[in-house]
Amino acid sequence: MKKHNIQKANKVQKAIIGTLVATQLITTGALAAPQEAVNAFKDVREVRQTIGQFNGEIKLFLNKNGNKERIDQKMQDGLRVVNGRTCIGVRDLVNAIEGAEVNWDGTNKIVDITYNGRSISYPLGKPVMWDGDKMVTIDVPAQVDPSIERTFLPIRSIAETLGFKVDWNQKTKEVTLTPGAGTTAIQQPTQQSKANANKEGTWENRPNTYRLSSGVQLPDYNNLPKGNNYYFLSEKDWEDNGDFTQTFARGTKWEATIPKIATKADSAPINPDFKILGENKGDKRYKHWVIGEGDPSWEFMYNKFDRGWYEVEGKKLYKNSPGIANYIDTDEGRQKILKLMKEREIKQEYIDDFFNRYKYIKSASDTSESDVKRHTPSKGEKFYDMTGVFEIKAWKVHDKGYYSLGGSLIGMNSYLLTTDGDLFGQAPYLETGKTYEIDKIMSYMYMEGKRHWFVIDVPNFKITPRRPDSSNQAAIVNTYYVISANKQ
């Protein structure tokens, strides 16, 4: 199928989904969501999550004046499970809760629910909701089950936000909703309400453990390791978010999102208008790389230095990198890098914008002012767009909420740059509980006594550091981390 036909088909599919949602809702009038909610939702990316049936029966009760009334038997659409969360159909929800009203904004694809003087809003396919005067994140967005063409929403998120108490009986597999006995939903505030992000939010209430697809049970997240602190993952342990990022253990304290592993290509396209800070719309070059494991020049240096594999417990994760300094010491490597740099020098206006807006955050390796100066970009240094050039492997996820790079030439001197212009190293002193949206990776190399900065775009993803580092050693020795062993 041709590209324009595929795009047309996608648009038609989205339009059909919007129509399906509209036909199943009870439309009662004007849009309940305020305009600020509509505006906030527009900046949130859609996520793709699998909606599935339960294996077994779950009973749903509504506690009315002390009498428990079973309502799941009266539901037309049944319950669903998405990312481990129990979800209920919109139509069944309205029928179960007396006095609830639902509106559908077809233009913006937003479900609005009003009950007992309170209104909440859910954008279709986006992991957020609007609660009163703020946007908060949720684990599971409003989802359409295409098999029956119905929309489902997470029960706990809806019920607790509307003032219901939610009780779960593990032994009997029963969910009981009690009106007027609940509090606001246990959710993680987004940047719109980040003032209380360290006190509220879902993270403290999430499960401490997680079972891998291999059957291995990860230990209690709050305890330090006893002995082995390596846990190997397979592709089954990652959930594809549809935006070239993948998430591990969603909804638990082990949750981490990292970029997917890119594939090898023969050439790296050039973006002549590449920005250091800000979005480079339509630039998807991060899906490929040309210099890395498998490239003849890279393999030559690997063999020359007899680097061997990076192994953990006898498992080969990836080949140890020869490093950028060794690579450019060869004529072939040096000429290859110089040619790429010549074609990819970033415009001065974007370099000036970077220096006007970026903020360097002290990392764990900074022990003096000279260290800070050594790690801080300086005016007059050259900057190059090297997106799609180097192989980047995000292979190790720390419990502190950030990841380590490996298997590339630039791994040792890599920095992370956020959408807000924060620049920090791999083991940083970050604000615990604050969410950082990673936009690009930066690295530097010395050539002829001068420092040259490489800027590499990556698919945006968020990290939320949860424990402050005290040293590099603490970041490695005293924490759990998981290893994505995609190549063995």
NUMI-455792 format. One record per residue (C-alpha): residue in three letters; x, y, z. Coordinates in steps of 0.25 Angstrom, whole numbers, plus 5000, padded with zeros to 4 digits. Layout:
% residues N
AlaXYZ/...
//
This chain:
% residues 488
Met500050005000/Lys500550144996/Lys500950245008/His499850335005/Asn498850225005/Ile499350175018/Gln499250315024/Lys497850325018/Ala497450195024/Asn497950235038/Lys497150365038/Val495850285034/Gln496150185045/Lys496250305055/Ala494950365050/Ile494250235052/Ile494750215066/Gly494250355069/Thr492850325063/Leu492850185071/Val493150255084/Ala492050365081/Thr490950265078/Gln491150185091/Leu491150305101/Ile489950375107/Thr490050515102/Thr489450615112/Gly489850755107/Ala491050845106/Leu492550795108/Ala492850785123/Ala494350795121/Pro494850945122/Gln495651005111/Glu496950995119/Ala496750845120/Val496550835105/Asn497850915103/Ala498650835112/Phe498150695106/Lys498750745092/Asp500150745097/Val500050595102/Arg500450485093/Glu499550365091/Val499950225096/Arg499650095091/Gln499249985101/Thr498649855099/Ile497249835104/Gly496849685108/Gln495849595115/Phe496049545129/Asn496449405131/Gly495349365141/Glu494249445148/Ile494249575156/Lys493049615163/Leu492649765164/Phe491749815175/Leu491149955178/Asn490949985193/Lys489550055194/Asn489250095208/Gly489949975214/Asn489349875204/Lys490349815194/Glu489749805180/Arg490449725170/Ile490549805157/Asp491449725148/Gln490349625144/Lys489549745139/Met490649805130/Gln490549785115/Asp492049805112/Gly492649735123/Leu494049775130/Arg495349785123/Val496849785127/Val497849885122/Asn499249885127/Gly498749805140/Arg497649905143/Thr496149875143/Cys495349955133/Ile493849975132/Gly493050015119/Val492550155119/Arg491150105116/Asp491150015128/Leu491750115137/Val490550215134/Asn489550105137/Ala490250065150/Ile490450195156/Glu489050265158/Gly489150415155/Ala490450405146/Glu490450475133/Val491350465122/Asn491750555110/Trp492550525098/Asp493350635091/Gly493550585077/Thr494450695072/Asn495450675083/Lys495150525086/Ile494950555101/Val493950475110/Asp493350555121/Ile492750495134/Thr491950575144/Tyr491450525157/Asn490950585170/Gly491450725166/Arg492850675161/Ser493350665147/Ile494550585141/Ser495050575127/Tyr495750475120/Pro496450495106/Leu496350365097/Gly497650285097/Lys498450385106/Pro498950345120/Val498450475127/Met497050525132/Trp496550655137/Asp496150665151/Gly495550795156/Asp496650905152/Lys497850815149/Met498250705139/Val498850575146/Thr499450455140/Ile498750315140/Asp499350175137/Val498250145127/Pro497550235118/Ala496150225112/Gln496250115102/Val495350065091/Asp495149915090/Pro495049895075/Ser494449755076/Ile493149815082/Glu493349965078/Arg493250015093/Thr494050105101/Phe494650055115/Leu495150145126/Pro495950095139/Ile494950075150/Arg495850115162/Ser496250245155/Ile494850285152/Ala494250235165/Glu495150295175/Thr495150425167/Leu493650435168/Gly493750405183/Phe493550255184/Lys494350165193/Val494850045185/Asp495049915193/Trp495749795187/Asn495649655193/Gln496749575187/Lys496149445192/Thr494749455186/Lys495149545174/Glu494149645178/Val494149795176/Thr493249885184/Leu492950025181/Thr492350105193/Pro491850245190/Gly492250365198/Ala493350295205/Gly494550315196/Thr495550425194/Thr496150475181/Ala496850375172/Ile498250335175/Gln498950385163/Gln500250455160/Pro500150605157/Thr500750645144/Gln501550775142/Gln500250855143/Ser500250825158/Lys501650785161/Ala501750875173/Asn501150755181/Ala501850645173/Asn502750595184/Lys501650585194/Glu500450525186/Gly500450435174/Thr500350295170/Trp501750245172/Glu501750225187/Asn500450145186/Arg500950055175/Pro501349905177/Asn502749885181/Thr503049755174/Tyr502849705160/Arg502949575153/Leu503749565140/Ser503249485128/Ser504249375131/Gly503549355145/Val504649425153/Gln504049505164/Leu504749635166/Pro504949665181/Asp504349775189/Tyr504749905183/Asn504949985196/Asn506049885201/Leu507549895197/Pro508049775189/Lys508549645196/Gly509549585187/Asn509149585173/Asn508549715168/Tyr508449685153/Tyr507149645147/Phe507049605132/Leu505949645123/Ser505449595110/Glu504549665099/Lys503349615106/Asp503649695118/Trp503549825110/Glu502249895106/Asp502349965093/Asn501750105094/Gly501650125079/Asp502550255079/Phe503850175079/Thr503950165094/Gln503650045102/Thr503250025117/Phe503649925127/Ala502749885139/Arg501649995137/Gly500850025149/Thr501949975159/Lys503150045166/Trp504049975156/Glu503450045144/Ala504350105134/Thr504250155120/Ile505450165111/Pro505650175096/Lys505550055087/Ile506749995081/Ala507050055067/Thr507549975055/Lys508749985046/Ala508650065033/Asp509650095022/Ser509550245023/Ala509050355032/Pro508250465026/Ile508450615029/Asn507550715036/Pro508150855032/Asp507150925042/Phe507450835054/Lys507150905067/Ile507950875080/Leu506750915089/Gly505350895084/Glu504650795075/Asn505150755062/Lys503750725056/Gly503750605047/Asp505150565050/Lys505150415052/Arg506650385050/Tyr506750325063/Lys506150195058/His507550165051/Trp509050175053/Val510250155044/Ile511450145053/Gly511350035064/Glu511449885065/Gly511449825052/Asp512049945044/Pro513349895038/Ser514150015044/Trp513549995058/Glu513849845057/Phe515249875053/Met515549955065/Tyr514849855074/Asn515749745069/Lys516949825070/Phe516849855084/Asp516249715088/Arg515149775095/Gly514249655098/Trp512849655102/Tyr512149715113/Glu511649595121/Val510849585134/Glu510749445140/Gly511249385127/Lys510249455118/Lys510749535107/Leu510049665106/Tyr510849745096/Lys512249765090/Asn513049855098/Ser513249985091/Pro514650025086/Gly514250175090/Ile514250295082/Ala515750335085/Asn516250195079/Tyr515250205067/Ile515750335062/Asp517250295064/Thr517050215051/Asp517150275038/Glu515750215034/Gly515050245046/Arg515650395047/Gln515250425032/Lys513850365034/Ile513650445047/Leu514150575040/Lys513350555028/Leu512050545037/Met512450655045/Lys512650755034/Glu511250725028/Arg510550735041/Glu511050865048/Ile509850925056/Lys509451065052/Gln510051175061/Glu508651235064/Tyr508251095071/Ile509551095078/Asp509351235084/Asp507851195088/Phe508451075095/Phe509451155103/Asn508351255106/Arg507351155112/Tyr508051025117/Lys508450995131/Tyr509550905135/Ile509150815147/Lys510250765156/Ser510550615154/Ala511150525164/Ser512550535158/Asp512650685161/Thr513450705173/Ser514050835170/Glu513850965162/Ser514850915152/Asp514050785150/Val512750865147/Lys513550955137/Arg514050825130/His512650765129/Thr512050895124/Pro511950935110/Ser512651065107/Lys512351175096/Gly513251165084/Glu513251015084/Lys512650935072/Phe511350865072/Tyr510950755062/Asp509650685059/Met510050535060/Thr508650485061/Gly508550345054/Val510050335053/Phe510450255066/Glu509850135072/Ile509150165085/Lys508750055094/Ala507950085107/Trp508249955113/Lys508249975128/Val507050035136/His507450075151/Asp506350085162/Lys506750235163/Gly505850255150/Tyr506950275140/Tyr507650185130/Ser509150165126/Leu509650165112/Gly510550055107/Gly511049985094/Ser511350125087/Leu512550205084/Ile512050325093/Gly511550245105/Met512650295114/Asn512450445112/Ser510950455110/Tyr509950555116/Leu508450565116/Leu507750685111/Thr506250715115/Thr505150785108/Asp505350895119/Gly506850915116/Asp507350835128/Leu508650765125/Phe509250665134/Gly510150535134/Gln509850395135/Ala509950395150/Pro509350525154/Tyr508850595166/Leu507450615162/Glu506250665169/Thr505550545175/Gly504150525171/Lys504250625159/Thr503950575145/Tyr504950605134/Glu504550595120/Ile505850555112/Asp505950615098/Lys507350585094/Ile508750525097/Met509950605097/Ser511450565097/Tyr512750625094/Met514150575088/Tyr515450645088/Met516150665074/Glu517350745072/Gly517250795086/Lys515850855084/Arg514550795090/His513450765080/Trp512050735084/Phe511150635078/Val509650655079/Ile508750535077/Asp507250535077/Val506450425083/Pro504950395085/Asn504450475096/Phe504250405109/Lys504150435124/Ile504950395136/Thr504550425151/Pro505750405160/Arg505350345173/Arg506550335182/Pro507750435182/Asp509150385179/Ser510250415188/Ser511350365179/Asn511650285166/Gln511850165175/Ala510550175182/Ala509850185168/Ile510450045164/Val510649965177/Asn509449995186/Thr508349995176/Tyr507549895168/Tyr507549905153/Val507049825141/Ile507749785129/Ser507149775115/Ala507849655109/Asn507249675095/Lys508649625089/Gln509349505095/
//
